[in-house]
Amino acid sequence: MKRRSLEPLQPRAQAEEGLCRALLAMRDVGEMRAFLRDLCTPAEVEALVDRWSVVPHLLAGTPYREIHDLTAVSITTVGRVARYLNQGNGGYLAAAARAQQSRKPRRAADASIEPGLSCRAADAKAKPDKPRRAAQVRA
């Protein structure tokens, strides 16, 4: 994290919440893409895209080296994403569940997303008071 010589007038938690609300306010992919391109440098967008592109492969149990071959994302990055899938805050799982659900016709609120992953499972993973682990991702 960068160091600042002055304390900001707005507390960090409040600023982070504002960013989260701005992200949630985007109505479609085009708006989100424009916002990300304004918010982030091209290298930062590329890093986000790299991380997100390996998530489906990890959830499917694809070996790290094969993910690297398929995506050209470094094995170090693949490992980092896998670690956050298994020990993070549940954000990857919730986003993956919702993204896959939005691509399918809605049948039920808790329709299966991936083997062993549903929106409810992803929601439970995202809640810090209910620790759950994703299926262990293996190399």
C-alpha beads as a LAMMPS data file, in Angstrom:
LAMMPS data file: protein, C-alpha beads

139 atoms
138 bonds

1 atom types
1 bond types

-500.0 500.0 xlo xhi
-500.0 500.0 ylo yhi
-500.0 500.0 zlo zhi

Masses

1 110.0

Atoms # bond

1 1 1 0.000 0.000 0.000
2 1 1 1.297 3.454 -0.780
3 1 1 2.371 5.749 2.031
4 1 1 0.927 9.204 2.415
5 1 1 2.407 12.150 4.206
6 1 1 -1.043 13.484 5.129
7 1 1 -4.038 11.706 6.555
8 1 1 -6.922 11.666 4.066
9 1 1 -10.044 13.584 5.008
10 1 1 -12.159 10.554 4.085
11 1 1 -11.478 7.337 6.025
12 1 1 -10.226 4.441 3.908
13 1 1 -13.212 2.204 4.717
14 1 1 -15.584 4.922 3.550
15 1 1 -13.603 5.418 0.335
16 1 1 -13.574 1.652 -0.292
17 1 1 -17.335 1.471 0.215
18 1 1 -17.764 4.322 -2.263
19 1 1 -15.734 2.414 -4.839
20 1 1 -17.789 -0.738 -4.260
21 1 1 -21.007 1.239 -4.708
22 1 1 -19.674 2.781 -7.930
23 1 1 -18.837 -0.695 -9.273
24 1 1 -22.321 -1.920 -8.356
25 1 1 -23.898 1.082 -10.092
26 1 1 -22.651 0.052 -13.544
27 1 1 -25.602 -1.217 -15.585
28 1 1 -23.940 -3.266 -18.301
29 1 1 -20.637 -4.606 -19.588
30 1 1 -19.985 -1.498 -21.674
31 1 1 -20.369 0.840 -18.694
32 1 1 -18.194 -1.403 -16.539
33 1 1 -15.505 -1.617 -19.222
34 1 1 -15.456 2.180 -19.597
35 1 1 -15.282 2.644 -15.820
36 1 1 -12.433 0.137 -15.439
37 1 1 -10.493 1.759 -18.286
38 1 1 -10.890 5.157 -16.635
39 1 1 -10.109 3.860 -13.149
40 1 1 -7.156 1.571 -13.910
41 1 1 -4.020 1.714 -16.005
42 1 1 -3.890 -0.682 -18.976
43 1 1 -1.483 -2.880 -16.970
44 1 1 -3.903 -2.981 -14.021
45 1 1 -6.813 -3.960 -16.291
46 1 1 -4.624 -6.657 -17.849
47 1 1 -3.756 -8.019 -14.392
48 1 1 -7.450 -8.135 -13.440
49 1 1 -8.340 -9.878 -16.709
50 1 1 -5.515 -12.396 -16.208
51 1 1 -6.687 -13.243 -12.691
52 1 1 -10.307 -13.571 -13.703
53 1 1 -9.525 -15.680 -16.789
54 1 1 -8.013 -18.484 -14.704
55 1 1 -10.945 -18.797 -12.261
56 1 1 -13.135 -21.090 -14.422
57 1 1 -10.160 -23.347 -15.116
58 1 1 -9.303 -23.603 -11.423
59 1 1 -12.919 -24.357 -10.515
60 1 1 -12.903 -27.098 -13.157
61 1 1 -9.786 -28.615 -11.577
62 1 1 -7.468 -27.900 -14.499
63 1 1 -3.772 -28.288 -13.588
64 1 1 -1.792 -25.051 -13.215
65 1 1 0.551 -25.726 -16.134
66 1 1 -2.374 -26.454 -18.445
67 1 1 -4.054 -23.213 -17.316
68 1 1 -0.816 -21.395 -18.128
69 1 1 -0.738 -23.004 -21.585
70 1 1 -4.392 -22.097 -22.237
71 1 1 -4.310 -18.521 -20.925
72 1 1 -0.634 -17.442 -21.022
73 1 1 -1.087 -16.330 -17.397
74 1 1 1.966 -17.009 -15.235
75 1 1 1.906 -20.029 -12.960
76 1 1 2.618 -17.662 -10.052
77 1 1 -0.577 -15.737 -10.805
78 1 1 -2.530 -18.978 -11.228
79 1 1 -1.286 -20.088 -7.811
80 1 1 -2.188 -16.753 -6.235
81 1 1 -5.742 -16.925 -7.602
82 1 1 -6.040 -20.527 -6.404
83 1 1 -4.943 -19.475 -2.926
84 1 1 -7.618 -16.776 -2.800
85 1 1 -10.234 -19.198 -4.128
86 1 1 -9.430 -21.530 -1.244
87 1 1 -8.557 -19.103 1.552
88 1 1 -9.822 -15.704 0.489
89 1 1 -12.959 -13.753 1.283
90 1 1 -15.278 -15.589 -1.108
91 1 1 -15.333 -12.890 -3.751
92 1 1 -14.087 -15.061 -6.607
93 1 1 -16.629 -17.770 -5.774
94 1 1 -19.530 -15.333 -5.504
95 1 1 -18.587 -13.610 -8.769
96 1 1 -18.102 -16.929 -10.592
97 1 1 -21.452 -18.215 -9.361
98 1 1 -23.291 -15.044 -10.349
99 1 1 -21.516 -14.761 -13.708
100 1 1 -22.387 -18.325 -14.641
101 1 1 -25.952 -17.905 -13.379
102 1 1 -26.424 -14.803 -15.540
103 1 1 -25.383 -16.804 -18.635
104 1 1 -28.011 -19.503 -18.016
105 1 1 -31.781 -19.285 -18.085
106 1 1 -32.988 -18.922 -14.513
107 1 1 -34.484 -22.133 -13.169
108 1 1 -34.049 -21.777 -9.447
109 1 1 -32.292 -19.299 -7.189
110 1 1 -29.852 -21.949 -6.035
111 1 1 -29.298 -23.718 -9.368
112 1 1 -26.009 -25.560 -9.490
113 1 1 -23.186 -23.424 -10.851
114 1 1 -20.235 -25.807 -10.865
115 1 1 -19.968 -29.207 -9.281
116 1 1 -20.267 -28.383 -5.609
117 1 1 -20.706 -24.626 -6.153
118 1 1 -24.017 -22.781 -6.034
119 1 1 -24.980 -19.172 -5.456
120 1 1 -25.870 -20.067 -1.884
121 1 1 -22.508 -21.774 -1.389
122 1 1 -20.762 -18.747 -2.846
123 1 1 -22.815 -16.427 -0.624
124 1 1 -21.932 -18.495 2.441
125 1 1 -18.255 -18.374 1.432
126 1 1 -18.443 -14.598 1.180
127 1 1 -19.710 -14.274 4.764
128 1 1 -16.782 -14.144 7.198
129 1 1 -18.798 -15.710 10.042
130 1 1 -19.283 -18.934 8.070
131 1 1 -15.844 -20.082 6.921
132 1 1 -16.007 -22.532 4.017
133 1 1 -13.395 -23.662 1.564
134 1 1 -13.658 -24.113 -2.162
135 1 1 -12.808 -27.512 -3.516
136 1 1 -9.051 -27.718 -3.148
137 1 1 -7.396 -26.604 -6.354
138 1 1 -4.533 -28.854 -7.339
139 1 1 -1.508 -28.287 -9.528

Bonds

1 1 1 2
2 1 2 3
3 1 3 4
4 1 4 5
5 1 5 6
6 1 6 7
7 1 7 8
8 1 8 9
9 1 9 10
10 1 10 11
11 1 11 12
12 1 12 13
13 1 13 14
14 1 14 15
15 1 15 16
16 1 16 17
17 1 17 18
18 1 18 19
19 1 19 20
20 1 20 21
21 1 21 22
22 1 22 23
23 1 23 24
24 1 24 25
25 1 25 26
26 1 26 27
27 1 27 28
28 1 28 29
29 1 29 30
30 1 30 31
31 1 31 32
32 1 32 33
33 1 33 34
34 1 34 35
35 1 35 36
36 1 36 37
37 1 37 38
38 1 38 39
39 1 39 40
40 1 40 41
41 1 41 42
42 1 42 43
43 1 43 44
44 1 44 45
45 1 45 46
46 1 46 47
47 1 47 48
48 1 48 49
49 1 49 50
50 1 50 51
51 1 51 52
52 1 52 53
53 1 53 54
54 1 54 55
55 1 55 56
56 1 56 57
57 1 57 58
58 1 58 59
59 1 59 60
60 1 60 61
61 1 61 62
62 1 62 63
63 1 63 64
64 1 64 65
65 1 65 66
66 1 66 67
67 1 67 68
68 1 68 69
69 1 69 70
70 1 70 71
71 1 71 72
72 1 72 73
73 1 73 74
74 1 74 75
75 1 75 76
76 1 76 77
77 1 77 78
78 1 78 79
79 1 79 80
80 1 80 81
81 1 81 82
82 1 82 83
83 1 83 84
84 1 84 85
85 1 85 86
86 1 86 87
87 1 87 88
88 1 88 89
89 1 89 90
90 1 90 91
91 1 91 92
92 1 92 93
93 1 93 94
94 1 94 95
95 1 95 96
96 1 96 97
97 1 97 98
98 1 98 99
99 1 99 100
100 1 100 101
101 1 101 102
102 1 102 103
103 1 103 104
104 1 104 105
105 1 105 106
106 1 106 107
107 1 107 108
108 1 108 109
109 1 109 110
110 1 110 111
111 1 111 112
112 1 112 113
113 1 113 114
114 1 114 115
115 1 115 116
116 1 116 117
117 1 117 118
118 1 118 119
119 1 119 120
120 1 120 121
121 1 121 122
122 1 122 123
123 1 123 124
124 1 124 125
125 1 125 126
126 1 126 127
127 1 127 128
128 1 128 129
129 1 129 130
130 1 130 131
131 1 131 132
132 1 132 133
133 1 133 134
134 1 134 135
135 1 135 136
136 1 136 137
137 1 137 138
138 1 138 139
